[in-house]
Amino acid sequence: MHPHISVWAHKKGYITSTILTNWFEAFGKYTRRQTKNPLIMDNLSTHLSTAVIDTARKNNIELLCLPPH
C-alpha cells in the first residue's frame, strides 16, 4: 500500500468517532495550516465528538455541517 494511504474499517461499515478521529489526524497532515481548510460533513453526533473538533481546530480545519434532512 502507498505510504500516504490510510485505511480504517468497522465490521458493520459504520464510521465511529474513533475511526473519524484517526482519519482527521491523517488528513490534518496534508492541510495548509496558514489558511482555513473547509470540510463539509453531516452532523451526526458521533462524527462531532470532542476529539474530532479538537483535532480539526489543531489542523485549521473548519467543519461545515449540513443540516439534518
C-alpha positions in Angstrom: 0.0 0.0 0.0 1.1 3.5 -0.8 2.7 5.3 2.3 0.2 8.2 2.0 -2.8 6.0 2.2 -4.5 5.1 5.5 -7.4 2.7 5.8 -9.7 2.1 8.8 -12.8 -0.1 8.8 -15.6 -1.2 11.1 -17.0 -4.7 10.6 -20.5 -3.3 10.1 -19.4 -0.4 7.9 -20.0 2.4 10.4 -17.8 5.4 10.8 -17.2 5.6 14.6 -15.8 8.6 16.4 -12.5 6.7 16.8 -12.2 6.0 13.1 -13.1 9.6 12.3 -10.6 10.9 14.8 -7.9 8.7 13.2 -8.9 9.9 9.7 -8.8 13.6 10.9 -5.3 13.2 12.3 -4.1 11.7 9.0 -6.0 14.3 7.0 -4.5 17.1 9.1 -1.0 16.2 8.0 -1.9 17.3 4.4 -3.8 20.5 5.2 -2.4 24.0 5.0 -2.0 25.4 8.4 -1.9 29.0 7.3 -5.4 29.0 5.8 -8.8 27.6 6.9 -9.4 24.2 5.3 -13.2 23.8 4.9 -14.6 20.3 5.3 -18.3 19.6 4.5 -19.8 16.8 6.6 -23.0 15.6 8.0 -23.9 16.5 11.6 -24.2 13.0 13.1 -23.4 13.3 16.8 -20.7 10.5 16.7 -19.0 12.5 14.0 -18.8 15.6 16.1 -17.0 14.3 19.1 -14.8 16.5 21.3 -11.7 14.7 19.9 -12.8 15.4 16.3 -13.5 19.0 17.0 -10.1 19.4 18.8 -8.2 17.7 16.0 -10.0 19.9 13.4 -9.0 23.1 15.4 -5.4 21.9 15.8 -5.1 21.4 12.0 -7.0 24.6 11.0 -9.9 22.6 9.5 -13.2 24.4 9.5 -16.1 21.9 10.0 -19.2 22.8 7.9 -22.1 20.6 8.9 -25.1 20.0 6.7 -28.5 20.5 8.3 -30.5 17.3 9.0 -33.0 16.2 6.4 
